[in-house]
């Protein structure tokens, strides 16, 4: 243990720690880019897991120094060139790094939407960690061989590796956040990985590229990027001094809606603030964000997604006795009433306005529903809400029938239904819950939803991928499509990461459904 008091040992330890950190920068960059593909709650866990596995591998390699020596001996000879085990590992790691960096760079340069791309790729925790481990093995081998060549004492090597990994753990989270918050830096980091991958391939073939050349190129690029970030910061400060971020964001949205896409670009800092803002410091509050999202979706939603089904509409039958009709009118809570001929058919003849009934009775006339029947607007079931709103405006009416391709009335839609799509639920007194808003979250995190809740409204509570070409619009339709039958009470249907259980089924109609997340969000305990 006399070597502990040797100043040269401590100098070697400090030098080795610095070198280990420098050699681990490329590893950190790779981990930051890969971890971004995971859900937000799993990113820190993947980052910490990757670095801990790197530490374990480096300590195991250091514990087998004699085996490391055999890695540099020629193993096979191809075309007159000897390849050692180390060369083959470097070659494999370099090719893998070139492949991954090229794929990531291509995805970035294609300009794909990141959120949608991540959802479609379905990145899982362990496959991402496995990719991190593969590169950890290559970087660990390079790092350990450097340590063996600099220091003679095994304990010093292990202490240096532990200190370096500990410092990298502390620096990895802010580095990951910084890299992912700046798109240009991600491109720069991927370029670094390409260069490092090329150097590993060259080293595998026996052509060692001095590390100084690589780090000089990286350092020069970092200086240029620092100037770029400084320019963006000054631009953001200049814009903020003149107009608030909220005002600039609203103007950008309006420019997009006017078709001026080229002029509607937000600066990088503003975009990252919008994406990462919390509820406390958000530019727009939650209600405003919901309304903007609904307005922008009016052109994609159809009237069939907001209509009230014909089976849920109260109606008057012309052939009923006068007393029965009077009682039904007295109990009515709506301003318009559907009218049919008799019980033999539920095909509506039209609607009667309650104000017209009131005028008729005030004039002390006999009740004559047939004279008061009006014909509402007729909407095809695939008509967009935006077009429906315009037709309501032109016709100066607030009521319409929704018909299918055969002309059969499927339901009714009112101007209030369209406005609720924008503003949310607008209930009236003593009104039954609207299926579009009939959803409650339970204490265990599950949801109880109306079977006729439109999927476009359900996705505001539950992340559910929607197919634009689907032929169903409601939660009940989704369950029937997946089971190809009418599920009964007690059935359990797994769709993506949620379990759907019908709670109430009546006359082949799914009235209530329990939705339970199979992977409930967990708190992040891996922050370092």
C-alpha positions as CSV (number, residue, x, y, z in Angstrom):
1,X,0.0,0.0,0.0
2,X,3.1,2.3,-0.1
3,X,2.0,3.5,-3.6
4,X,-0.9,5.4,-2.0
5,X,1.5,8.0,-0.7
6,X,3.3,8.3,-4.1
7,X,2.5,11.7,-5.7
8,X,3.0,10.2,-9.2
9,X,0.1,7.8,-8.5
10,X,-2.3,10.7,-7.7
11,X,-1.1,12.6,-10.8
12,X,-1.8,9.5,-12.8
13,X,-5.2,9.1,-11.2
14,X,-6.2,12.7,-12.1
15,X,-4.9,12.3,-15.6
16,X,-6.8,9.0,-16.1
17,X,-10.0,10.5,-14.7
18,X,-9.8,13.3,-17.3
19,X,-9.1,10.9,-20.1
20,X,-11.9,8.6,-19.1
21,X,-14.4,11.5,-19.1
22,X,-13.1,12.7,-22.5
23,X,-13.4,9.2,-23.9
24,X,-16.9,8.9,-22.5
25,X,-18.3,12.1,-24.1
26,X,-19.3,10.2,-27.3
27,X,-21.0,7.6,-25.2
28,X,-23.0,10.3,-23.4
29,X,-24.1,11.8,-26.7
30,X,-25.3,8.5,-28.0
31,X,-27.2,7.8,-24.8
32,X,-28.8,11.3,-25.0
33,X,-30.1,10.7,-28.5
34,X,-31.3,7.2,-27.9
35,X,-33.0,8.1,-24.6
36,X,-35.1,10.8,-26.4
37,X,-37.0,8.0,-28.2
38,X,-38.5,6.7,-25.0
39,X,-41.5,8.1,-23.1
40,X,-40.5,11.0,-20.9
41,X,-40.9,9.1,-17.7
42,X,-38.4,6.4,-18.9
43,X,-35.6,8.6,-20.2
44,X,-33.8,9.1,-17.0
45,X,-34.0,5.4,-16.1
46,X,-32.5,4.5,-19.5
47,X,-29.7,7.0,-19.1
48,X,-28.8,5.9,-15.6
49,X,-29.1,2.2,-16.6
50,X,-26.8,2.7,-19.6
51,X,-24.1,4.4,-17.6
52,X,-24.3,1.9,-14.7
53,X,-23.9,-1.0,-17.2
54,X,-20.8,0.9,-18.7
55,X,-19.3,1.0,-15.2
56,X,-19.9,-2.7,-14.6
57,X,-18.4,-3.7,-17.9
58,X,-15.3,-1.5,-17.3
59,X,-14.8,-2.9,-13.8
60,X,-15.1,-6.5,-15.1
61,X,-12.7,-5.8,-18.0
62,X,-10.2,-4.2,-15.5
63,X,-10.5,-7.3,-13.3
64,X,-9.4,-9.5,-16.3
65,X,-6.3,-7.6,-17.4
66,X,-4.6,-10.8,-18.5
67,X,-7.5,-11.6,-20.8
68,X,-7.3,-8.0,-22.2
69,X,-3.8,-8.7,-23.3
70,X,-5.0,-11.6,-25.5
71,X,-7.4,-9.2,-27.3
72,X,-4.5,-7.5,-29.1
73,X,-3.0,-10.8,-30.5
74,X,-3.8,-11.7,-34.1
75,X,-6.9,-13.9,-34.3
76,X,-7.5,-14.3,-38.0
77,X,-5.9,-13.1,-41.2
78,X,-8.0,-11.8,-44.2
79,X,-6.3,-10.7,-47.4
80,X,-3.0,-10.7,-45.8
81,X,-4.1,-8.4,-42.9
82,X,-4.2,-9.8,-39.4
83,X,-7.3,-9.0,-37.2
84,X,-7.2,-9.3,-33.4
85,X,-10.3,-9.7,-31.3
86,X,-10.0,-6.0,-30.4
87,X,-9.9,-5.1,-34.1
88,X,-13.1,-7.1,-34.7
89,X,-14.9,-5.5,-31.8
90,X,-13.8,-2.0,-32.9
91,X,-14.9,-2.8,-36.5
92,X,-18.3,-4.1,-35.4
93,X,-18.9,-1.2,-33.1
94,X,-17.9,1.3,-35.7
95,X,-20.2,-0.2,-38.3
96,X,-23.1,-0.2,-35.8
97,X,-22.4,3.4,-34.9
98,X,-22.2,4.5,-38.5
99,X,-25.6,2.7,-39.2
100,X,-27.4,4.2,-36.2
101,X,-26.0,7.7,-36.7
102,X,-27.0,7.6,-40.4
103,X,-30.5,6.4,-39.6
104,X,-31.0,9.1,-37.0
105,X,-29.5,11.8,-39.2
106,X,-31.8,10.7,-42.1
107,X,-34.8,10.9,-39.8
108,X,-33.9,14.4,-38.6
109,X,-33.1,15.7,-42.1
110,X,-36.4,14.3,-43.4
111,X,-38.2,16.7,-41.1
112,X,-40.6,14.2,-39.6
113,X,-42.7,15.2,-36.7
114,X,-40.9,13.9,-33.6
115,X,-43.9,13.1,-31.4
116,X,-45.6,11.2,-34.2
117,X,-42.4,9.5,-35.2
118,X,-41.8,8.3,-31.7
119,X,-45.3,7.0,-31.3
120,X,-45.2,5.1,-34.6
121,X,-41.8,3.6,-33.9
122,X,-43.0,2.3,-30.6
123,X,-39.6,2.6,-28.9
124,X,-39.4,0.2,-25.9
125,X,-37.2,0.5,-22.9
126,X,-35.1,-2.6,-23.1
127,X,-34.4,-2.5,-26.9
128,X,-33.1,1.0,-26.4
129,X,-31.0,-0.1,-23.4
130,X,-29.7,-3.0,-25.5
131,X,-28.4,-0.6,-28.1
132,X,-26.8,1.5,-25.4
133,X,-25.1,-1.6,-24.0
134,X,-23.6,-2.5,-27.5
135,X,-21.9,0.8,-27.8
136,X,-21.0,0.8,-24.1
137,X,-19.0,-2.4,-24.8
138,X,-17.0,-0.7,-27.5
139,X,-16.4,2.5,-25.6
140,X,-15.6,0.5,-22.4
141,X,-13.0,-1.5,-24.3
142,X,-11.3,1.6,-25.6
143,X,-11.4,3.3,-22.3
144,X,-10.0,0.3,-20.3
145,X,-7.2,-0.3,-22.7
146,X,-6.2,3.3,-22.3
147,X,-6.3,2.9,-18.5
148,X,-4.1,-0.2,-18.6
149,X,-1.6,1.6,-20.7
150,X,-1.3,4.6,-18.3
151,X,-1.4,3.1,-14.8
152,X,0.1,0.0,-13.3
153,X,-2.1,-0.4,-10.2
154,X,-5.5,-2.1,-10.7
155,X,-7.0,-0.2,-7.7
156,X,-6.1,3.2,-9.3
157,X,-7.7,2.2,-12.6
158,X,-10.9,1.1,-10.8
159,X,-11.1,4.3,-8.7
160,X,-10.6,6.4,-11.8
161,X,-13.3,4.6,-13.7
162,X,-15.8,5.0,-10.8
163,X,-15.0,8.7,-10.5
164,X,-15.4,9.3,-14.2
165,X,-18.7,7.4,-14.4
166,X,-20.0,9.3,-11.3
167,X,-19.2,12.6,-12.9
168,X,-20.7,11.5,-16.2
169,X,-23.9,10.5,-14.3
170,X,-24.1,14.0,-12.8
171,X,-23.5,15.7,-16.2
172,X,-25.6,13.4,-18.3
173,X,-29.1,14.8,-17.4
174,X,-28.3,18.5,-18.1
175,X,-26.4,17.4,-21.2
176,X,-29.3,15.3,-22.4
177,X,-31.8,18.2,-21.9
178,X,-29.5,20.6,-23.6
179,X,-28.9,18.4,-26.6
180,X,-32.6,17.5,-27.1
181,X,-33.7,21.1,-26.7
182,X,-31.5,22.3,-29.6
183,X,-32.1,20.6,-32.9
184,X,-29.0,21.9,-34.5
185,X,-26.9,20.5,-31.7
186,X,-28.5,17.1,-32.3
187,X,-27.4,17.2,-35.9
188,X,-23.9,18.2,-34.8
189,X,-23.8,15.4,-32.3
190,X,-24.9,12.9,-34.9
191,X,-22.1,14.2,-37.2
192,X,-19.6,13.5,-34.3
193,X,-20.9,10.0,-34.0
194,X,-20.4,9.4,-37.7
195,X,-16.8,10.6,-37.4
196,X,-16.2,8.5,-34.3
197,X,-17.7,5.5,-36.1
198,X,-15.5,6.0,-39.1
199,X,-12.4,6.2,-36.8
200,X,-13.4,2.9,-35.1
201,X,-13.7,1.2,-38.5
202,X,-10.3,2.6,-39.5
203,X,-8.8,1.4,-36.3
204,X,-10.3,-2.0,-36.8
205,X,-8.4,-2.2,-40.1
206,X,-5.2,-1.1,-38.3
207,X,-5.2,2.5,-39.4
208,X,-5.2,4.4,-36.1
209,X,-6.4,8.0,-36.4
210,X,-4.8,10.2,-33.7
211,X,-7.5,11.2,-31.2
212,X,-6.1,14.8,-31.2
213,X,-7.3,15.2,-34.8
214,X,-10.8,14.1,-33.9
215,X,-11.1,16.3,-30.8
216,X,-9.7,19.3,-32.7
217,X,-12.4,18.9,-35.3
218,X,-15.0,18.4,-32.6
219,X,-13.8,21.4,-30.7
220,X,-13.8,23.7,-33.7
221,X,-17.4,22.6,-34.5
222,X,-18.4,23.3,-30.9
223,X,-17.1,26.8,-31.1
224,X,-19.0,27.5,-34.3
225,X,-22.2,26.1,-32.7
226,X,-21.6,28.2,-29.6
227,X,-21.6,31.3,-31.8
228,X,-24.8,30.1,-33.5
229,X,-26.5,29.6,-30.1
230,X,-25.3,33.0,-29.0
231,X,-26.9,34.5,-32.2
232,X,-30.2,32.7,-31.4
233,X,-30.1,33.9,-27.8
234,X,-29.6,37.5,-28.9
235,X,-32.4,37.2,-31.4
236,X,-34.7,35.8,-28.8
237,X,-33.8,38.6,-26.4
238,X,-34.4,41.2,-29.1
239,X,-37.8,39.8,-29.9
240,X,-38.8,39.4,-26.3
241,X,-38.0,43.1,-25.6
242,X,-40.5,44.2,-28.3
243,X,-43.3,41.6,-28.0
244,X,-44.3,38.9,-25.6
245,X,-43.9,35.2,-26.5
246,X,-47.6,34.8,-26.2
247,X,-48.2,37.5,-28.9
248,X,-45.5,36.1,-31.2
249,X,-47.0,32.6,-30.9
250,X,-50.5,33.8,-31.6
251,X,-49.3,35.7,-34.7
252,X,-47.4,32.6,-35.9
253,X,-50.6,30.5,-35.7
254,X,-52.5,33.2,-37.6
255,X,-49.9,33.3,-40.3
256,X,-50.1,29.5,-40.7
257,X,-53.9,29.7,-41.0
258,X,-53.5,32.4,-43.7
259,X,-51.2,30.1,-45.6
260,X,-48.0,32.1,-45.0
261,X,-46.0,29.1,-43.8
262,X,-42.5,30.6,-44.7
263,X,-43.2,33.6,-42.4
264,X,-44.6,31.5,-39.6
265,X,-41.4,30.0,-38.2
266,X,-40.8,30.4,-34.5
267,X,-37.3,30.8,-33.3
268,X,-35.7,27.7,-31.8
269,X,-35.9,29.0,-28.3
270,X,-39.6,29.9,-28.6
271,X,-40.4,26.5,-30.0
272,X,-38.6,24.6,-27.2
273,X,-40.4,26.8,-24.6
274,X,-43.8,26.0,-26.1
275,X,-43.0,22.3,-26.1
276,X,-41.5,22.1,-22.6
277,X,-43.6,24.6,-20.7
278,X,-45.4,23.4,-17.6
279,X,-48.9,24.5,-16.6
280,X,-47.6,27.2,-14.4
281,X,-45.5,29.0,-17.1
282,X,-47.4,27.9,-20.2
283,X,-48.0,30.6,-22.8
284,X,-51.7,29.6,-23.2
285,X,-53.7,28.1,-20.3
286,X,-55.2,24.6,-20.6
287,X,-58.7,25.9,-21.6
288,X,-57.2,28.0,-24.4
289,X,-55.1,25.1,-25.7
290,X,-58.1,22.8,-25.7
291,X,-60.2,25.3,-27.6
292,X,-57.5,25.9,-30.2
293,X,-57.0,22.2,-30.7
294,X,-60.7,21.7,-31.2
295,X,-61.0,24.6,-33.7
296,X,-58.1,23.3,-35.8
297,X,-59.8,19.9,-35.8
298,X,-63.2,21.1,-37.1
299,X,-62.3,20.4,-40.7
300,X,-61.4,16.7,-39.9
301,X,-64.4,15.8,-37.8
302,X,-67.7,14.8,-39.3
303,X,-71.3,15.5,-38.2
304,X,-71.8,11.8,-37.5
305,X,-69.2,12.1,-34.7
306,X,-71.2,14.7,-32.8
307,X,-74.8,13.8,-33.7
308,X,-77.4,12.4,-31.3
309,X,-78.4,9.0,-32.4
310,X,-82.0,8.6,-33.6
311,X,-82.6,6.0,-30.9
312,X,-81.8,8.6,-28.2
313,X,-84.2,11.3,-29.5
314,X,-87.6,11.8,-28.0
315,X,-90.4,12.1,-30.6
316,X,-94.1,12.8,-30.9
317,X,-96.4,10.5,-32.9
318,X,-99.1,12.3,-34.9
319,X,-101.6,9.4,-34.4
320,X,-101.4,9.5,-30.5
321,X,-104.3,10.9,-28.6
322,X,-104.4,14.6,-27.8
323,X,-103.9,14.1,-24.1
324,X,-100.9,11.9,-24.6
325,X,-99.3,14.5,-26.9
326,X,-100.0,17.3,-24.4
327,X,-98.3,15.4,-21.6
328,X,-95.3,14.7,-23.8
329,X,-95.0,18.3,-24.7
330,X,-95.3,19.4,-21.1
331,X,-92.4,17.1,-20.1
332,X,-90.3,18.2,-23.0
333,X,-87.0,20.0,-22.2
334,X,-86.0,21.0,-25.7
335,X,-86.8,23.8,-28.1
336,X,-87.5,21.5,-31.0
337,X,-89.4,18.2,-31.0
338,X,-89.1,15.4,-33.5
339,X,-92.3,14.2,-35.1
340,X,-93.1,10.8,-36.6
341,X,-96.3,9.4,-38.2
342,X,-96.9,6.5,-35.7
343,X,-95.2,3.7,-33.8
344,X,-95.0,1.5,-36.9
345,X,-92.2,3.7,-38.3
346,X,-89.6,5.8,-36.6
347,X,-88.7,7.7,-39.8
348,X,-89.2,11.4,-38.9
349,X,-91.6,13.7,-40.7
350,X,-89.8,16.8,-39.5
351,X,-89.5,18.9,-36.4
352,X,-91.9,21.2,-34.5
353,X,-90.6,24.3,-32.8
354,X,-91.8,24.8,-29.2
355,X,-92.3,28.5,-29.8
356,X,-94.7,27.7,-32.6
357,X,-96.7,25.4,-30.3
358,X,-96.8,28.2,-27.8
359,X,-98.1,30.7,-30.3
360,X,-100.8,28.1,-31.4
361,X,-102.0,27.6,-27.9
362,X,-102.0,31.3,-27.0
363,X,-104.3,31.9,-29.9
364,X,-106.5,29.2,-28.4
365,X,-106.4,27.0,-31.4
366,X,-106.7,23.3,-31.3
367,X,-103.4,21.3,-31.1
368,X,-102.4,20.7,-34.7
369,X,-98.9,19.3,-34.9
370,X,-99.0,18.6,-38.6
371,X,-99.5,22.2,-39.5
372,X,-96.4,23.2,-37.4
373,X,-94.0,20.6,-38.9
374,X,-90.9,22.2,-40.5
375,X,-88.2,20.5,-42.6
376,X,-84.7,20.9,-41.1
377,X,-81.4,20.9,-42.9
378,X,-80.3,17.5,-44.3
379,X,-76.6,16.7,-43.7
380,X,-74.8,13.6,-45.1
381,X,-73.1,11.7,-42.4
382,X,-69.6,12.5,-43.8
383,X,-70.1,16.2,-43.9
384,X,-67.3,18.1,-41.9
385,X,-68.2,20.2,-39.0
386,X,-66.7,23.2,-40.7
387,X,-69.1,22.8,-43.6
388,X,-72.0,22.1,-41.3
389,X,-71.3,25.4,-39.4
390,X,-71.3,27.3,-42.7
391,X,-74.6,25.7,-43.8
392,X,-76.2,26.5,-40.4
393,X,-75.1,30.1,-41.0
394,X,-76.5,30.4,-44.5
395,X,-79.8,28.6,-43.7
396,X,-80.4,30.6,-40.5
397,X,-81.4,27.5,-38.6
398,X,-79.8,25.5,-35.8
399,X,-81.2,22.0,-36.5
400,X,-80.4,19.3,-39.0
401,X,-81.0,15.6,-39.8
402,X,-78.0,13.4,-40.4
403,X,-78.6,10.8,-43.1
404,X,-76.6,7.9,-44.5
405,X,-75.9,7.1,-48.1
406,X,-79.3,5.4,-48.4
407,X,-81.2,8.4,-47.2
408,X,-82.0,6.9,-43.8
409,X,-82.0,9.4,-40.9
410,X,-79.2,8.3,-38.5
411,X,-79.5,11.1,-36.0
412,X,-79.8,14.8,-35.4
413,X,-77.2,17.6,-35.0
414,X,-77.7,21.1,-33.7
415,X,-75.6,24.2,-33.7
416,X,-75.0,23.7,-30.0
417,X,-73.4,20.3,-30.8
418,X,-71.0,22.0,-33.1
419,X,-70.2,24.8,-30.6
420,X,-69.6,22.2,-27.8
421,X,-66.9,20.7,-30.0
422,X,-65.1,24.0,-29.6
423,X,-66.0,25.2,-26.1
424,X,-66.6,21.9,-24.4
425,X,-69.7,20.7,-22.6
426,X,-72.5,23.3,-22.3
427,X,-75.1,21.5,-20.2
428,X,-78.6,22.8,-19.5
429,X,-80.6,22.4,-16.3
430,X,-82.1,18.9,-15.8
431,X,-80.4,17.7,-19.0
432,X,-79.1,14.1,-19.2
433,X,-75.3,13.8,-19.5
434,X,-74.2,14.1,-23.1
435,X,-72.3,11.0,-24.4
436,X,-69.6,13.2,-25.8
437,X,-68.7,14.4,-22.3
438,X,-69.9,11.4,-20.2
439,X,-66.5,10.2,-18.8
440,X,-65.2,10.2,-15.2
441,X,-61.9,9.1,-13.8
442,X,-61.9,6.8,-10.8
443,X,-59.5,6.8,-7.8
444,X,-57.6,3.9,-9.2
445,X,-56.7,5.8,-12.4
446,X,-59.3,4.0,-14.6
447,X,-62.1,5.7,-16.5
448,X,-65.8,5.1,-16.8
449,X,-67.0,6.3,-20.3
450,X,-70.2,6.3,-22.2
451,X,-70.2,3.7,-25.0
452,X,-71.3,6.3,-27.5
453,X,-68.5,8.8,-26.7
454,X,-66.9,9.9,-30.0
455,X,-63.3,8.7,-30.3
456,X,-62.2,12.3,-31.2
457,X,-63.4,13.3,-27.7
458,X,-62.0,10.2,-26.0
459,X,-58.5,10.9,-27.2
460,X,-58.4,14.1,-25.1
461,X,-58.4,11.8,-22.1
462,X,-56.7,8.6,-23.4
463,X,-54.0,8.5,-26.0
464,X,-55.5,6.4,-28.7
465,X,-54.2,6.2,-32.3
466,X,-57.1,6.9,-34.8
467,X,-57.2,5.6,-38.3
468,X,-58.6,8.2,-40.7
469,X,-60.1,5.5,-42.8
470,X,-62.0,3.8,-40.0
471,X,-65.7,3.1,-40.5
472,X,-66.7,3.6,-36.8
473,X,-66.8,6.8,-34.7
474,X,-67.6,5.8,-31.1
475,X,-66.1,3.8,-28.3
476,X,-68.7,1.2,-28.8
477,X,-67.8,1.0,-32.5
478,X,-64.1,0.6,-31.5
479,X,-64.9,-2.4,-29.3
480,X,-67.1,-4.0,-31.9
481,X,-64.4,-3.6,-34.6
482,X,-61.8,-5.3,-32.5
483,X,-64.0,-8.2,-31.3
484,X,-66.1,-8.5,-34.5
485,X,-69.0,-9.0,-32.2
486,X,-71.1,-7.2,-29.6
487,X,-69.1,-7.7,-26.4
488,X,-71.1,-8.5,-23.3
489,X,-70.7,-7.4,-19.7
490,X,-67.5,-8.9,-18.2
491,X,-65.6,-9.1,-21.5
492,X,-62.0,-7.9,-21.4
493,X,-60.6,-6.3,-24.5
494,X,-57.0,-5.2,-24.7
495,X,-56.2,-2.4,-27.2
496,X,-52.7,-1.0,-27.1
497,X,-51.9,-0.2,-23.5
498,X,-55.5,-0.1,-22.2
499,X,-58.0,-2.7,-21.0
500,X,-61.7,-2.1,-22.0
501,X,-64.5,-3.8,-20.0
502,X,-68.2,-3.3,-20.9
503,X,-70.1,-2.5,-17.7
504,X,-73.6,-2.0,-19.1
505,X,-75.0,-3.5,-22.3
506,X,-78.7,-3.1,-23.2
507,X,-80.4,-4.3,-26.4
508,X,-77.1,-4.8,-28.2
509,X,-76.0,-1.2,-27.2
510,X,-72.9,-0.8,-25.2
511,X,-73.8,2.0,-22.7
512,X,-70.9,2.0,-20.2
513,X,-67.3,1.0,-20.5
514,X,-64.5,0.8,-18.0
515,X,-61.0,1.7,-19.4
516,X,-58.0,0.7,-17.3
517,X,-54.4,1.6,-18.2
518,X,-52.2,-1.5,-18.2
519,X,-49.0,0.6,-17.7
520,X,-50.0,3.4,-15.3
521,X,-47.6,6.3,-15.2
522,X,-44.9,5.9,-12.5
523,X,-42.9,8.5,-10.8
524,X,-39.3,9.0,-12.0
525,X,-37.0,7.8,-9.2
526,X,-33.8,7.8,-11.4
527,X,-33.0,11.5,-11.6
528,X,-29.4,12.2,-11.0
